[in-house]
Amino acid sequence: MAVTTVREYGLFIGGEVVEPASGDVREVREPATGELLARAAIAGEADIDRAIEAARGALEGEWGKTSGTARARLLHALADAIAANRAELAELEARNVGKAISSVKAELQQAVENFRYYGSAIASIGGRANPIGGSLLFYSLKEPVGVAAQIVPWNYPLMMATWKLAPALAAGCSVVLKPDPQTPLTAIRLAELAAGVGFPSGAINVVPGDGPTTGAYLVRHPGIDKVAFTGSTKTGGEIMRLASDPVKRVTLELGGKSPNLVFADADLASALPSSAWSIFYSAGQSCEARSRLLVEKTVYDDVVSRMDELARAIRVGDPLDSDTHMGSLISSAHRERVHGYVERGAGEGATVVTGGTVPDGSGAFYPPTVVAADSSSLEIAQEEVFGPVVTVIPFEDEKDAIRLANDVRYGLMATVWTGDPARGHRLAARIKSGTVGINMPYTAFPGIPFGGYKQSGFGRELGLETLELYLETKSVILSTGSRPIDPFGLAT
């Protein structure tokens, strides 16, 4: 793996890198090797206070006075800066998260396009006007919600930061972004690039910290007007409770147990490699990973056999090797959690077809794992494993497939493989999921709303709808008439 000098990363508050008030600095190690990568500051309550003060100052000062056209130029300039620094950012992200650099490069491209999309979407922000009747006229104004707290997870630290930052900044909000303390490096670097292209001081603040302490303090802070969170369903529920008093706007993108349905009439030459990609491409550490492979019974045995072959062909190794398909998990502790699901699944009667063992050597690697199960009620078929583990379950017919697809508490993503176009559309209408793919495995594109049903959250990312989550609508009603208004008839 490439060798870089260990760097110390501070907090980013008020347009500059600063030291934490508490002096808390932690080691950040590469998941794939265990080697020291960086030392990163961790924010405490005093730092959150300082970041929110800076964000509020920006909103009431230079950033709040920045026109939509100027905001658009800044977002496009930041997109250019990400593209110009993509080699550095890709290596930093791959080493910090442990994922294959081929995946990281694709994420970086989306990060660029996220800022370009919302830079252009600023032109869509506007109110409307119409007469009410008589001499009364109504018009509306669109104003930023205020200071937004944004909390992003460790699995996509850079890309998720752009999912959150781009629409908030486009709307004119100022932001306090909290990345996970395990993966803060690219978020800090992104803030540095933003300052370099001219974002005003305080518009973007980055404060890595632990969820139960730093995150909780940030969410309940009276200086925060809106909270946007991506992470586990359990934590999302806690954020709702913390934001309820005082009442804050909240959007949540949470967990998933997404189904991948393969019918006997599907083109298996596309369906099965795509099914392998949709669970293994980020080592399964993705909220929309299709971790449940539901297969029509007549082709079930053939699909299990071929998924076994495909899983064995996945190249697992050095994240910085361009030929690597799948890197490591985020940590050895997380690997133990993933492995525990596989062991308990086997104990409940599932068959581990391939993988399912903890390899020797350094790094938090875990093999692509295929588990065959007769029932969807097993824990491994119901709970979010968040690792490279796919559970293959048979179904009888279309009705049974829909029942199984909806038989979990999540509803984030689903994929349907069929040679019958009408069936594809029928299932898209009946599966309770925020996104449904038909005969293609891909999930998230700038401009296409992304989010969940049920316990996968509410609100949407990436679409024009997202802008509305960061905007207030103010109604203005005025009289255009020349006669006095005297509702009680008191004028003399």
NUSE-46634 format. One record per residue (C-alpha): residue in three letters; x negated, y negated, z. Coordinates in Angstrom, 2 decimals. Example, Ala and Ser with C-alpha at 12.3 -4.5 7.8 and 13.67 -1.06 7.14 Angstrom:
PT  type     east    north       up
PT   ala   -12.30     4.50     7.80
PT   ser   -13.67     1.06     7.14
***
This chain:
PT  type     east    north       up
PT   met     0.00     0.00     0.00
PT   ala    -1.09    -3.56    -0.62
PT   val    -2.94    -5.29     2.19
PT   thr    -1.97    -8.78     3.30
PT   thr    -3.13   -10.87     6.21
PT   val    -0.88   -10.68     9.27
PT   arg     0.94   -13.99     9.54
PT   glu     2.82   -15.60    12.39
PT   tyr     6.35   -16.78    11.61
PT   gly     8.04   -19.44    13.70
PT   leu    11.63   -20.60    13.79
PT   phe    12.85   -23.00    11.11
PT   ile    14.71   -25.93    12.67
PT   gly    15.24   -29.46    11.43
PT   gly    13.28   -28.96     8.23
PT   glu    10.13   -27.49     9.74
PT   val     8.64   -24.40    11.31
PT   val     8.65   -24.70    15.11
PT   glu     7.62   -22.58    18.06
PT   pro    10.35   -21.01    20.22
PT   ala    11.04   -22.78    23.49
PT   ser    10.75   -19.48    25.33
PT   gly     7.48   -18.54    23.68
PT   asp     9.00   -15.18    22.68
PT   val     6.98   -13.82    19.74
PT   arg     7.28   -10.18    18.69
PT   glu     5.37    -7.84    16.45
PT   val     7.01    -6.86    13.19
PT   arg     5.84    -3.49    11.90
PT   glu     6.26    -1.87     8.51
PT   pro     8.82     0.94     8.77
PT   ala     7.02     2.99     6.11
PT   thr     3.65     3.00     7.86
PT   gly     4.05     1.73    11.40
PT   glu     1.34    -0.84    10.69
PT   leu     1.52    -4.41    11.97
PT   leu     2.98    -6.71     9.31
PT   ala     3.59   -10.00    11.12
PT   arg     4.36   -11.71    14.39
PT   ala     7.71   -13.47    14.47
PT   ala     9.28   -15.93    16.87
PT   ile    12.56   -15.04    18.56
PT   ala    15.06   -17.78    19.34
PT   gly    16.61   -18.29    22.76
PT   glu    19.49   -20.46    23.90
PT   ala    17.43   -23.67    23.93
PT   asp    16.42   -23.02    20.33
PT   ile    20.04   -22.44    19.31
PT   asp    20.97   -25.75    20.92
PT   arg    18.20   -27.47    18.98
PT   ala    19.20   -25.83    15.68
PT   ile    22.86   -26.76    16.06
PT   glu    21.90   -30.32    16.95
PT   ala    19.78   -30.49    13.79
PT   ala    22.62   -29.04    11.70
PT   arg    25.14   -31.50    13.15
PT   gly    22.74   -34.37    12.54
PT   ala    22.33   -33.33     8.91
PT   leu    26.09   -33.06     8.45
PT   glu    26.64   -36.51     9.89
PT   gly    23.64   -37.93     8.07
PT   glu    21.81   -37.31     4.81
PT   trp    23.27   -33.89     3.97
PT   gly    26.82   -35.06     4.63
PT   lys    26.28   -37.94     2.21
PT   thr    24.85   -35.72    -0.54
PT   ser    27.18   -35.66    -3.52
PT   gly    28.41   -32.49    -5.15
PT   thr    26.26   -33.17    -8.20
PT   ala    23.17   -33.55    -6.02
PT   arg    24.03   -30.38    -4.08
PT   ala    24.30   -28.52    -7.38
PT   arg    20.85   -29.71    -8.42
PT   leu    19.39   -28.54    -5.12
PT   leu    20.96   -25.08    -5.39
PT   his    19.60   -24.66    -8.90
PT   ala    16.20   -25.89    -7.75
PT   leu    16.19   -23.30    -4.95
PT   ala    17.09   -20.60    -7.48
PT   asp    14.08   -21.68    -9.52
PT   ala    11.86   -21.56    -6.44
PT   ile    12.97   -18.02    -5.59
PT   ala    12.24   -16.92    -9.16
PT   ala     8.83   -18.58    -9.10
PT   asn     7.93   -16.82    -5.84
PT   arg     9.58   -13.48    -6.58
PT   ala     6.39   -11.41    -6.42
PT   glu     5.58   -12.65    -2.91
PT   leu     9.18   -12.31    -1.73
PT   ala     9.57    -8.81    -3.19
PT   glu     6.47    -7.48    -1.45
PT   leu     7.38    -9.14     1.83
PT   glu    10.92    -7.73     1.73
PT   ala     9.82    -4.23     0.72
PT   arg     7.25    -4.07     3.47
PT   asn     9.54    -5.55     6.13
PT   val    12.54    -3.31     5.35
PT   gly    10.72    -0.25     4.00
PT   lys    12.87     0.02     0.88
PT   ala    11.63     0.72    -2.64
PT   ile    10.36    -2.38    -4.41
PT   ser    12.36    -1.45    -7.51
PT   ser    15.52    -2.00    -5.47
PT   val    14.15    -5.19    -3.93
PT   lys    13.43    -6.69    -7.34
PT   ala    17.06    -6.16    -8.34
PT   glu    18.20    -7.80    -5.11
PT   leu    15.92   -10.76    -5.77
PT   gln    17.45   -11.25    -9.17
PT   gln    20.88   -11.38    -7.57
PT   ala    19.56   -13.82    -4.96
PT   val    18.56   -16.15    -7.79
PT   glu    21.91   -15.76    -9.53
PT   asn    23.85   -16.37    -6.30
PT   phe    22.43   -19.88    -6.05
PT   arg    22.93   -20.49    -9.75
PT   tyr    26.55   -19.36    -9.57
PT   tyr    27.46   -21.54    -6.59
PT   gly    25.44   -24.43    -7.96
PT   ser    27.76   -24.32   -10.97
PT   ala    30.87   -23.54    -8.89
PT   ile    30.53   -26.85    -7.05
PT   ala    32.25   -28.42   -10.06
PT   ser    35.40   -26.45    -9.15
PT   ile    35.73   -28.10    -5.72
PT   gly    38.51   -30.59    -5.82
PT   gly    41.93   -31.44    -4.50
PT   arg    45.17   -32.08    -6.35
PT   ala    47.72   -34.87    -6.56
PT   asn    51.42   -35.07    -7.29
PT   pro    54.41   -37.28    -6.47
PT   ile    56.63   -36.07    -3.64
PT   gly    59.69   -38.10    -4.58
PT   gly    60.70   -41.68    -4.50
PT   ser    57.69   -43.86    -3.79
PT   leu    55.66   -41.17    -1.98
PT   leu    52.52   -39.71    -3.48
PT   phe    50.45   -36.80    -2.17
PT   tyr    46.82   -36.01    -2.81
PT   ser    44.44   -33.60    -1.11
PT   leu    40.78   -33.76    -0.20
PT   lys    38.33   -30.88     0.19
PT   glu    35.87   -31.31     3.03
PT   pro    33.23   -28.99     4.52
PT   val    34.36   -27.02     7.57
PT   gly    31.29   -28.23     9.46
PT   val    28.38   -26.33    10.97
PT   ala    28.41   -22.67     9.98
PT   ala    26.78   -19.89    11.99
PT   gln    25.75   -17.09     9.66
PT   ile    24.53   -13.72    10.90
PT   val    22.94   -11.28     8.46
PT   pro    21.81    -7.66     8.96
PT   trp    18.46    -5.94     8.53
PT   asn    19.28    -3.89     5.45
PT   tyr    19.41    -6.77     2.92
PT   pro    17.83    -9.68     4.77
PT   leu    17.05   -11.87     1.76
PT   met    19.98   -11.06    -0.49
PT   met    22.51   -11.31     2.34
PT   ala    21.02   -14.65     3.36
PT   thr    21.75   -15.93    -0.14
PT   trp    25.27   -14.44    -0.06
PT   lys    25.89   -16.56     3.02
PT   leu    23.88   -19.70     2.34
PT   ala    24.86   -20.40    -1.27
PT   pro    28.63   -20.93    -0.81
PT   ala    28.22   -22.72     2.51
PT   leu    25.72   -25.19     1.07
PT   ala    27.79   -25.59    -2.09
PT   ala    30.75   -26.59     0.09
PT   gly    28.59   -29.12     1.95
PT   cys    28.32   -27.28     5.27
PT   ser    25.10   -27.21     7.25
PT   val    23.94   -23.80     8.42
PT   val    22.36   -22.03    11.37
PT   leu    21.30   -18.65    10.00
PT   lys    20.43   -15.78    12.33
PT   pro    18.58   -12.90    10.68
PT   asp    17.97    -9.64    12.50
PT   pro    14.81    -9.77    14.65
PT   gln    13.49    -6.68    12.83
PT   thr    13.60    -8.38     9.42
PT   pro    13.29   -12.17     9.73
PT   leu    10.42   -12.82     7.33
PT   thr    12.04   -13.55     3.98
PT   ala    14.77   -15.69     5.57
PT   ile    12.11   -17.95     7.09
PT   arg    10.30   -18.08     3.76
PT   leu    13.56   -18.93     1.98
PT   ala    14.12   -21.87     4.32
PT   glu    10.59   -23.09     3.61
PT   leu    11.30   -22.96    -0.12
PT   ala    14.55   -24.87     0.40
PT   ala    12.72   -27.63     2.23
PT   gly    10.16   -27.71    -0.56
PT   val    12.77   -28.40    -3.24
PT   gly    14.36   -31.23    -1.26
PT   phe    17.11   -29.91     1.02
PT   pro    17.50   -32.50     3.81
PT   ser    16.20   -31.77     7.27
PT   gly    18.71   -29.74     9.29
PT   ala    20.82   -28.53     6.36
PT   ile    19.31   -25.03     6.77
PT   asn    18.07   -23.69    10.10
PT   val    16.84   -20.14    10.69
PT   val    16.77   -18.65    14.19
PT   pro    16.00   -14.91    14.40
PT   gly    17.18   -13.29    17.61
PT   asp    18.87   -10.39    19.30
PT   gly    22.61   -10.00    18.77
PT   pro    23.85    -9.55    22.36
PT   thr    21.94   -12.62    23.56
PT   thr    20.98   -15.09    20.81
PT   gly    23.81   -14.05    18.51
PT   ala    26.48   -14.17    21.18
PT   tyr    25.34   -17.60    22.35
PT   leu    25.39   -18.87    18.76
PT   val    28.90   -17.57    18.07
PT   arg    30.51   -19.04    21.18
PT   his    28.61   -22.34    21.02
PT   pro    31.03   -25.31    20.89
PT   gly    28.92   -26.91    18.16
PT   ile    29.74   -24.14    15.69
PT   asp    32.81   -24.57    13.48
PT   lys    32.73   -21.33    11.50
PT   val    31.14   -17.89    11.87
PT   ala    30.29   -15.55     8.99
PT   phe    28.96   -12.12     9.89
PT   thr    27.79    -9.03     8.04
PT   gly    27.11    -5.94    10.12
PT   ser    28.77    -3.16    12.06
PT   thr    32.50    -2.97    12.74
PT   lys    31.87    -2.76    16.47
PT   thr    29.85    -5.98    16.49
PT   gly    32.40    -7.66    14.24
PT   gly    35.10    -6.99    16.83
PT   glu    32.94    -8.54    19.54
PT   ile    32.34   -11.62    17.37
PT   met    36.09   -12.06    16.96
PT   arg    36.48   -12.01    20.73
PT   leu    33.66   -14.51    21.26
PT   ala    35.01   -16.86    18.59
PT   ser    38.56   -16.83    19.95
PT   asp    37.89   -19.42    22.65
PT   pro    37.35   -22.02    21.34
PT   val    39.12   -21.02    18.14
PT   lys    36.68   -20.82    15.23
PT   arg    37.04   -19.68    11.67
PT   val    35.61   -16.19    11.22
PT   thr    34.85   -14.02     8.20
PT   leu    33.55   -10.48     8.59
PT   glu    31.95    -8.04     6.15
PT   leu    31.68    -4.83     8.13
PT   gly    31.09    -1.10     7.87
PT   gly    32.12     1.40     5.24
PT   lys    32.60     5.08     4.54
PT   ser    33.15     4.67     0.84
PT   pro    34.53     7.46    -1.34
PT   asn    33.20     8.54    -4.71
PT   leu    35.89    10.56    -6.53
PT   val    34.89    12.96    -9.30
PT   phe    37.65    14.60   -11.35
PT   ala    37.13    17.68   -13.48
PT   asp    37.63    15.64   -16.68
PT   ala    34.86    13.16   -15.78
PT   asp    31.68    12.79   -17.80
PT   leu    29.43    14.54   -15.28
PT   ala    26.30    13.45   -17.17
PT   ser    27.08     9.92   -15.94
PT   ala    29.06    10.65   -12.82
PT   leu    26.52    12.76   -10.96
PT   pro    23.31    10.72   -11.47
PT   ser    25.37     7.64   -10.61
PT   ser    26.74     9.38    -7.53
PT   ala    23.19    10.15    -6.42
PT   trp    22.16     6.54    -6.99
PT   ser    25.17     5.15    -5.12
PT   ile    24.12     6.87    -1.89
PT   phe    20.33     7.10    -2.15
PT   tyr    19.29     3.79    -3.79
PT   ser    18.79     1.96    -0.50
PT   ala    18.21     5.11     1.55
PT   gly    21.93     5.02     2.29
PT   gln    21.45     1.94     4.45
PT   ser    24.16    -0.02     2.71
PT   cys    27.67    -0.82     3.84
PT   glu    29.18     0.16     0.49
PT   ala    27.10     3.33    -0.02
PT   arg    29.34     6.03    -1.47
PT   ser    28.64     8.53     1.31
PT   arg    31.75    10.67     0.70
PT   leu    31.67    12.57    -2.60
PT   leu    35.21    13.86    -3.21
PT   val    35.26    16.47    -5.99
PT   glu    38.09    18.25    -7.76
PT   lys    38.04    21.87    -6.60
PT   thr    37.61    23.42   -10.06
PT   val    34.17    21.79   -10.47
PT   tyr    33.21    21.59    -6.79
PT   asp    30.59    24.35    -6.73
PT   asp    28.96    23.04    -9.90
PT   val    28.82    19.49    -8.52
PT   val    27.31    20.62    -5.22
PT   ser    24.63    22.55    -7.10
PT   arg    23.78    19.64    -9.37
PT   met    23.74    17.13    -6.51
PT   asp    21.26    19.44    -4.79
PT   glu    19.02    19.25    -7.87
PT   leu    19.37    15.48    -8.15
PT   ala    18.60    14.91    -4.47
PT   arg    15.45    17.01    -4.74
PT   ala    14.36    14.92    -7.75
PT   ile    14.53    11.61    -5.84
PT   arg    10.99    10.28    -5.37
PT   val    10.55     9.25    -1.73
PT   gly     7.41     7.39    -0.74
PT   asp     5.41     4.17    -0.69
PT   pro     7.89     1.27    -0.98
PT   leu     5.41    -0.72    -3.07
PT   asp     4.98     2.01    -5.68
PT   ser     7.10     1.11    -8.71
PT   asp     7.84     4.82    -9.29
PT   thr     9.40     5.24    -5.84
PT   his    13.17     5.71    -5.83
PT   met    13.66     5.62    -2.07
PT   gly    11.52     4.24     0.73
PT   ser    11.82     4.71     4.47
PT   leu    14.59     4.01     6.92
PT   ile    14.32     0.86     9.02
PT   ser    12.88     2.61    12.10
PT   ser    12.21     5.96    13.70
PT   ala    15.01     5.26    16.18
PT   his    17.47     4.79    13.33
PT   arg    16.19     7.97    11.69
PT   glu    17.02     9.89    14.85
PT   arg    20.53     8.47    14.75
PT   val    20.97     9.57    11.13
PT   his    19.54    13.01    11.84
PT   gly    21.90    13.40    14.78
PT   tyr    24.89    13.08    12.46
PT   val    23.49    15.81    10.20
PT   glu    22.84    18.15    13.12
PT   arg    26.30    17.61    14.56
PT   gly    27.84    18.11    11.11
PT   ala    26.13    21.47    10.82
PT   gly    27.36    22.30    14.30
PT   glu    30.95    21.56    13.19
PT   gly    30.65    23.97    10.28
PT   ala    29.28    21.85     7.41
PT   thr    26.50    23.28     5.24
PT   val    23.28    21.32     4.79
PT   val    22.55    22.05     1.13
PT   thr    19.32    20.11     0.91
PT   gly    17.34    17.74     3.13
PT   gly    18.42    17.30     6.72
PT   thr    14.95    17.59     8.25
PT   val    12.67    15.05     9.87
PT   pro     9.39    15.06     7.89
PT   asp     5.94    15.09     9.45
PT   gly     3.63    12.10     9.15
PT   ser     3.86     8.38     9.74
PT   gly     6.74     6.15     8.77
PT   ala    10.48     6.42     9.25
PT   phe    11.15     8.56     6.19
PT   tyr    14.15    10.87     5.84
PT   pro    14.89    13.04     2.81
PT   pro    17.91    12.69     0.52
PT   thr    20.44    14.98     2.15
PT   val    23.46    16.74     0.67
PT   val    26.04    18.23     3.05
PT   ala    28.95    20.38     1.87
PT   ala    32.11    20.33     3.98
PT   asp    35.56    21.87     3.64
PT   ser    37.27    19.28     5.80
PT   ser    37.36    15.48     5.88
PT   ser    37.97    15.50     9.63
PT   leu    34.33    16.19    10.56
PT   glu    32.45    13.37    12.24
PT   ile    29.95    13.24     9.37
PT   ala    32.85    12.70     6.97
PT   gln    34.49     9.98     9.06
PT   glu    31.71     7.89    10.62
PT   glu    29.22     5.56     8.95
PT   val    25.92     7.48     8.99
PT   phe    24.02     4.62     7.32
PT   gly    21.36     6.88     5.90
PT   pro    20.63     8.97     2.78
PT   val    23.31    11.55     3.56
PT   val    26.22    12.40     1.26
PT   thr    29.07    14.67     2.34
PT   val    30.72    16.59    -0.52
PT   ile    34.40    17.47     0.04
PT   pro    36.79    19.24    -2.35
PT   phe    40.28    18.03    -3.31
PT   glu    43.17    19.79    -5.02
PT   asp    44.72    17.16    -7.27
PT   glu    45.20    13.42    -7.72
PT   lys    47.56    13.09    -4.77
PT   asp    45.12    14.91    -2.51
PT   ala    42.24    12.77    -3.78
PT   ile    44.06     9.57    -2.85
PT   arg    44.90    10.96     0.58
PT   leu    41.26    11.82     1.27
PT   ala    39.97     8.52    -0.12
PT   asn    42.18     6.62     2.33
PT   asp    41.63     8.99     5.25
PT   val    39.08     6.80     7.08
PT   arg    39.28     3.57     9.04
PT   tyr    37.18     1.72     6.46
PT   gly    38.02     0.27     3.05
PT   leu    35.06    -1.47     1.44
PT   met    34.19     0.24    -1.86
PT   ala    35.37     3.19    -3.93
PT   thr    34.31     4.71    -7.23
PT   val    36.47     6.85    -9.51
PT   trp    35.09     9.11   -12.25
PT   thr    37.66    10.39   -14.74
PT   gly    38.19    10.84   -18.46
PT   asp    41.79     9.62   -18.11
PT   pro    41.97     5.78   -18.22
PT   ala    45.53     5.76   -16.84
PT   arg    44.42     7.81   -13.83
PT   gly    41.59     5.38   -13.17
PT   his    44.03     2.46   -13.00
PT   arg    46.52     4.42   -10.88
PT   leu    43.84     5.19    -8.31
PT   ala    42.50     1.63    -8.34
PT   ala    45.98     0.49    -7.29
PT   arg    46.41     3.10    -4.56
PT   ile    43.01     3.31    -2.89
PT   lys    42.79     0.94     0.07
PT   ser    39.47    -0.68    -0.75
PT   gly    38.22    -4.18    -1.47
PT   thr    36.44    -3.06    -4.65
PT   val    37.10    -0.08    -6.92
PT   gly    34.73     0.93    -9.69
PT   ile    35.99     3.06   -12.58
PT   asn    33.33     5.15   -14.33
PT   met    30.50     2.93   -13.13
PT   pro    28.62     2.85    -9.80
PT   tyr    27.71    -0.81    -9.37
PT   thr    29.22    -2.96    -6.67
PT   ala    28.36    -6.64    -6.25
PT   phe    28.10    -9.40    -8.83
PT   pro    28.05   -13.19    -8.38
PT   gly    31.54   -14.43    -9.19
PT   ile    33.32   -11.16    -8.29
PT   pro    34.90   -11.21    -4.79
PT   phe    33.41    -8.60    -2.45
PT   gly    34.85    -7.59     0.90
PT   gly    36.88    -5.04     2.77
PT   tyr    40.26    -3.68     3.76
PT   lys    41.07    -2.25     7.19
PT   gln    38.07    -2.10     9.56
PT   ser    35.67    -3.09     6.79
PT   gly    36.51    -6.71     7.60
PT   phe    38.25    -9.68     6.03
PT   gly    37.29   -12.62     3.88
PT   arg    35.34   -12.31     0.64
PT   glu    31.76   -12.90    -0.46
PT   leu    30.36   -13.90    -3.86
PT   gly    33.55   -15.30    -5.43
PT   leu    35.18   -18.68    -5.84
PT   glu    37.43   -17.60    -2.97
PT   thr    34.36   -17.75    -0.73
PT   leu    34.07   -21.50    -1.20
PT   glu    37.52   -21.94     0.35
PT   leu    36.26   -20.23     3.51
PT   tyr    33.83   -23.13     3.99
PT   leu    36.24   -25.93     3.07
PT   glu    39.03   -27.76     4.86
PT   thr    42.02   -29.07     2.91
PT   lys    43.19   -32.50     4.02
PT   ser    46.58   -33.76     2.83
PT   val    47.03   -37.51     2.29
PT   ile    50.53   -38.96     1.78
PT   leu    50.98   -42.58     0.82
PT   ser    53.68   -44.95    -0.22
PT   thr    53.40   -46.56    -3.63
PT   gly    56.58   -48.64    -3.30
PT   ser    56.95   -52.36    -2.67
PT   arg    59.94   -52.15    -0.29
PT   pro    59.37   -51.92     3.49
PT   ile    59.65   -48.50     5.09
PT   asp    62.15   -48.66     7.96
PT   pro    63.25   -45.12     8.98
PT   phe    65.35   -46.31    11.97
PT   gly    66.79   -49.27    10.15
PT   leu    65.36   -51.72    12.66
PT   ala    63.96   -54.33    10.29
PT   thr    65.60   -57.73    10.35
***
